[in-house]
Amino acid sequence: MSYIGIYPVASHAAMYMQRPITPEHPAALTVVPEPSITELVIHLPPAPNDALVAIQASLTQVIADVLTCAPGRVAIVEALLDEAWQQGLRTYAQLIKYVELQTGKGCSKKTVSAWKKSRQLDRVDIAA
């Protein structure tokens, strides 16, 4: 078993230094000598081998690939806003609530405004 760190060695060593209580050595006369520790050895875990390093590198690459393939929050919110618009939801409150119901977290008015501008939904056609 290997331990790394600072331990109160003297306090633990003292309990092993006491003499047993016998008729020749009653408890009142038991003398506990000061612990004398001259050497403390700490075993460190071995350095990772090449196989573990290779596995870690491949897992890091797999995670990076998955994250690049998964759509980000922006893409998801924009798709949900498109759906909400098609369902007839038009106000900021309605659009934000729709996103919140679908994802568990709403979006800001700034996000909705940027989405409207990107879809050119902020322009009002005035019939002549």
ABEGO torsion letter per residue (X at the ends): XBBBEBBBAAAAAAAAABBBBBAABBAAABBBBBBBBABBBBBBBBBBBAAAAAAAAAAAAAAAAAAAABBBAAAAAAAAAAAAAAAGBABAAAAAAAAAAAAGBBBBAAAAAAAAAAAGAABBBBBX
